Amino acid sequence: MRAAFAADPQQVRMQNAVTRTAIDDVALRRDVVTTTDHSFRHRLDDWSVTSQKKSGRCWVFAGLNLLRVGAMQKMKLKDFQFSQNYTFFWDKLERANYFFEQILVTADRDLDDRTVAYLLDHPLDDGGQWNMFVNVVKKHGLVPMAAMPETESSSNTGRMNANLKTLLREGAAGLRDLAAAGAVREALDARKQALVESVYRVLSIHLGTPPTAFDWRWRDDDKVFHADGQMTPQQFAQRYVTVDLDAYVCLVHDPRSTSPVGRCFTVAHLGNVLGGDFDGGVRYVNADIEVIKDVTRRSIAERGEPVWMGCDVGKMMHRELGIWDAELFDYAGVYGIESVHDKAQRLAYHQTLMTHAMMFTGVDTDVDGGSETPRRWRVENSWGAENGIKGFYTMNDNWFDQHVFEVAVHRDLVPAELVAALDIDPVVLPAWDPMGSLA
């Protein structure tokens, strides 16, 4: 191998380059960069981006970014944010309760059972999915950022999460021991309630105490003063959420042969709010990628509504330039090794899954005979304004095909047969299936 490497001048040149320069700078395709402009036929955003900082709250930010569009219009503001910290707090508490319930449901299984092991490996992650976002908003409402601002731990969740996971795993051990000793359900529920109260205490110390009511006043962009007076979070959400969350459906692109197009799916033991709309787990319909692109384009171009989406964000991405393209980096040219797996194979072999949630705010199209074909997409990220085009990114359409997995769109835009599929008992995927990954 040493002799073969030394005898190949191309490999030696690549060694000389990559040992002194970052691989992505060597592999970056200039022809892709220079042909990717940032203009869009349809563009919705005229606001600034948000920043999740050192946390995994992208799905919360993407969801609240979607809702703040209508709120800003209603309040006549170009600068407004719902409190991401408030929604995050309640998701953490609800998810702790959900986790303990799943531990009780599986208490009769061995500790090394694959489902039990998975639950213990992922007791309280930061990430989530659209259905989980809807659950929290519908139960707990929303507040403006001023009513529950960011804290050190909401912006940097690592240490808090580590301590919470210790609490949850130790709590799980206690619940399993009680169940093994034959404790009645009332005793198990009492222990679970005490554990949830401990989680509430830790969350309050790190994130602050969520308000039950607050006084909302603001001056709009026309310099007009408004005062709503005392409001509860539920009242605030009812007044300033201008979209019907019940009207949204999740479409997912899962090209594996085991996942038929047009079927409804859920993932075992994946959820947050017990008794919520999606108590039985997230629910989505598997759809062809062209259908997903079409409903996304129509939502932006025809309805003027941005779209929540989930993708594998790190693939073929240049953060500074704010570009995604399926061929952005010529790794094959550097290494002399071609990648042979398609999207379905990458899912099956743990090479890809949904890792991040963002929002589509624009689409550029080619027009032919009155019909529009997408060529690139504008994306509002939640990584601050330092990267991309002031925090907005450009996604070429070939990247959408390969690395986008999920969108939440209004059901009126979705083909009737896919909407009808939601009423059929879903196929239940195991807890560790990649389609249960949390953005």
Secondary structure, 3 states (H helix, E strand, C coil): CHHHHHCCHHHHHHHHHHCCCCHHHHHECHHHHHCCCCCCCEECCCCCCCECCECCCHHHHHHHHHHHHHHHHHHCCCCCCECHHHHHHHHHHHHHHHHHHHHHHCCCCCCCCHHHHHHHHCCCCCCCCHHHHHHHHHHHCCCEHHHCCCCHHHHECHHHHHHHHHHHHHHHHHHHHHHHCCCCHHHHHHHHHHHHHHHHHHHHHHHCCCCCCEEEEEECCCCCEEEEEEECHHHHHHHHCCCCHHHEEEEECCCCCCCCCCCEEEECCCCCCCCCCCCCCCCEEECCHHHHHHHHHHHHHCCCCCEEEEECCCCCEECCCCEECCCCECHHHHHCCCCCCCHHHHHHCCCCCCCEEEEEEEEEEEEECCEEEEEEEEEECCECCCCCECCEEEEEHHHHHHHEEEEEEEHHHCCHHHHHHCCCCCEEECCCCHHHCCC
